[in-house]
Amino acid sequence: MAKSRTFSAGLAAIALFFAAGLSYLFLSADPAPRAEAQTTQLVSATSGGQDRGGVVTSRLRVVDGDTLEDMASDITYRLVNIDTPETGSRARCAAERNLGDRATAAARALISQARRIELNATGRIDRYGRTIAFVVIDGQDMGETLMAEGLARPWRGRREPWCDANGNLIP
């Protein structure tokens, strides 16, 4: 009986040691591969659309107020911290479409007038395949700028309606 307890205790110790080793491997290893590690991509710009290094700022296409496409790398970026109204047929009311168009125009103006653009990827990809990122234009967070202009609201983790039942914007 004493040998059986000793054997069981030894087996339990080995199993615990093995489990601890596996936990260490899984917890210390890099999480599941991500399409984008935390990176910063700089896009320099001047009013002429091309900097001295030859980086053409027209490589960034504004899809809408909170989405940019880098035409050179074929990466689409979704601003991490804001939600802008939908445009076109995705808008649920005319007021949303109008505000969405204004947000898109403001994003285009910010991009076209920028001297320096930083695309700071978070390492996450959304369900549409867009790289989630902070966009910093001349040292200012683009999302914060659009919110200050009343063209965006903070992203709360899910899409929320912009229109009420009467087709008016929800404050």
C-alpha positions as CSV (number, residue, x, y, z in Angstrom):
1,M,0.0,0.0,0.0
2,A,2.9,2.4,0.8
3,K,4.5,1.7,-2.6
4,S,1.2,2.4,-4.3
5,R,0.9,5.8,-2.6
6,T,4.5,6.7,-3.4
7,F,4.0,5.7,-7.0
8,S,0.8,7.8,-7.3
9,A,2.5,10.8,-5.6
10,G,5.5,10.5,-8.0
11,L,3.1,10.2,-11.0
12,A,1.2,13.2,-9.9
13,A,4.4,15.2,-9.5
14,I,5.5,14.2,-13.0
15,A,2.1,15.2,-14.4
16,L,2.2,18.5,-12.6
17,F,5.8,19.2,-13.9
18,F,4.7,18.3,-17.4
19,A,1.6,20.6,-17.2
20,A,3.7,23.4,-15.8
21,G,6.1,23.0,-18.7
22,L,3.4,23.0,-21.3
23,S,1.8,26.1,-19.7
24,Y,5.2,27.9,-19.8
25,L,5.5,27.0,-23.5
26,F,2.1,28.2,-24.4
27,L,2.0,31.3,-22.3
28,S,5.5,32.5,-23.2
29,A,5.2,31.8,-26.9
30,D,4.0,34.5,-29.3
31,P,0.2,34.3,-29.5
32,A,-1.4,33.1,-32.7
33,P,0.2,34.5,-35.8
34,R,-1.1,37.9,-36.7
35,A,-1.2,39.5,-40.1
36,E,0.3,42.7,-38.7
37,A,2.6,42.9,-35.7
38,Q,2.6,46.2,-33.8
39,T,4.3,48.3,-36.4
40,T,4.5,51.9,-37.4
41,Q,4.5,52.8,-41.1
42,L,5.4,56.3,-41.9
43,V,4.1,58.1,-45.0
44,S,5.9,61.4,-45.4
45,A,4.2,64.1,-47.4
46,T,4.4,67.6,-48.7
47,S,1.9,69.8,-50.4
48,G,3.3,68.6,-53.8
49,G,2.2,65.0,-53.0
50,Q,5.7,63.7,-53.0
51,D,8.5,64.0,-50.5
52,R,12.2,64.2,-51.1
53,G,12.5,60.4,-50.6
54,G,10.0,59.7,-53.4
55,V,7.1,58.5,-51.2
56,V,4.0,59.5,-53.0
57,T,1.2,60.4,-50.5
58,S,-1.5,59.5,-53.1
59,R,-0.7,55.9,-52.2
60,L,-3.3,56.3,-49.3
61,R,-6.9,56.2,-50.5
62,V,-9.6,57.3,-48.1
63,V,-12.4,54.7,-48.3
64,D,-14.6,56.5,-45.8
65,G,-14.1,58.5,-42.6
66,D,-12.6,55.6,-40.6
67,T,-11.0,53.5,-43.3
68,L,-7.8,54.0,-45.4
69,E,-6.2,51.9,-48.0
70,D,-2.5,51.8,-48.6
71,M,-2.3,51.3,-52.4
72,A,1.4,50.4,-52.3
73,S,1.1,47.6,-49.8
74,D,-2.6,46.7,-50.5
75,I,-3.4,46.9,-46.7
76,T,-6.7,48.4,-45.6
77,Y,-6.6,50.2,-42.2
78,R,-9.5,50.7,-39.9
79,L,-9.1,53.4,-37.3
80,V,-9.1,51.8,-33.9
81,N,-10.8,54.5,-31.8
82,I,-13.7,56.0,-33.8
83,D,-16.8,55.2,-35.7
84,T,-17.9,57.5,-38.6
85,P,-21.3,57.4,-40.3
86,E,-21.8,55.2,-43.3
87,T,-21.9,56.6,-46.8
88,G,-23.8,55.6,-49.9
89,S,-26.3,52.8,-49.8
90,R,-24.9,51.6,-46.4
91,A,-26.3,54.7,-44.7
92,R,-29.7,54.1,-43.0
93,C,-30.9,57.7,-43.5
94,A,-30.1,60.8,-45.5
95,A,-28.7,62.5,-42.4
96,E,-26.2,59.7,-41.8
97,R,-25.2,59.7,-45.4
98,N,-24.6,63.5,-45.4
99,L,-22.5,63.3,-42.2
100,G,-20.6,60.3,-43.5
101,D,-19.8,62.2,-46.7
102,R,-18.5,65.1,-44.6
103,A,-16.4,62.8,-42.5
104,T,-14.9,61.2,-45.7
105,A,-14.2,64.7,-47.1
106,A,-12.5,65.7,-43.9
107,A,-10.4,62.6,-43.8
108,R,-9.3,63.2,-47.4
109,A,-8.4,66.8,-46.5
110,L,-6.3,65.7,-43.5
111,I,-4.5,63.1,-45.6
112,S,-3.8,65.4,-48.5
113,Q,-2.5,68.3,-46.3
114,A,-0.4,66.1,-44.1
115,R,3.4,66.4,-43.8
116,R,3.7,63.2,-41.9
117,I,1.4,60.2,-41.5
118,E,2.0,57.4,-39.1
119,L,0.0,54.2,-39.4
120,N,0.3,52.4,-36.0
121,A,-1.1,48.9,-36.4
122,T,-2.4,47.3,-33.2
123,G,-1.8,43.7,-34.4
124,R,-5.5,43.0,-34.8
125,I,-7.5,42.4,-37.9
126,D,-11.2,43.0,-38.1
127,R,-13.8,40.6,-39.6
128,Y,-13.5,42.4,-42.9
129,G,-9.7,41.8,-43.1
130,R,-8.8,45.4,-42.2
131,T,-5.7,46.1,-40.1
132,I,-6.8,47.9,-36.9
133,A,-4.6,50.9,-36.5
134,F,-4.1,54.4,-35.0
135,V,-3.5,57.0,-37.6
136,V,-1.5,60.0,-36.6
137,I,-1.3,63.0,-38.9
138,D,1.4,65.6,-38.1
139,G,1.5,64.4,-34.5
140,Q,-2.3,64.5,-34.1
141,D,-4.5,61.4,-33.8
142,M,-6.8,61.4,-36.8
143,G,-9.7,59.9,-34.9
144,E,-9.5,62.5,-32.1
145,T,-9.5,65.2,-34.8
146,L,-12.6,63.8,-36.5
147,M,-14.4,63.5,-33.2
148,A,-13.5,67.1,-32.2
149,E,-15.1,68.2,-35.5
150,G,-18.3,66.3,-34.7
151,L,-17.7,63.9,-37.6
152,A,-17.1,60.8,-35.6
153,R,-17.8,59.2,-32.2
154,P,-15.8,56.9,-30.0
155,W,-15.8,53.2,-31.2
156,R,-17.5,51.1,-28.5
157,G,-16.8,47.7,-29.9
158,R,-19.8,47.4,-32.1
159,R,-21.8,49.3,-34.7
160,E,-24.4,51.6,-33.2
161,P,-27.2,53.3,-35.2
162,W,-26.7,56.9,-36.4
163,C,-30.4,57.4,-37.3
164,D,-33.6,57.4,-35.2
165,A,-37.0,56.2,-36.5
166,N,-37.7,59.6,-38.1
167,G,-34.4,59.7,-40.1
168,N,-32.7,62.2,-37.8
169,L,-29.2,61.7,-36.4
170,I,-29.1,60.3,-32.9
171,P,-27.1,62.7,-30.7
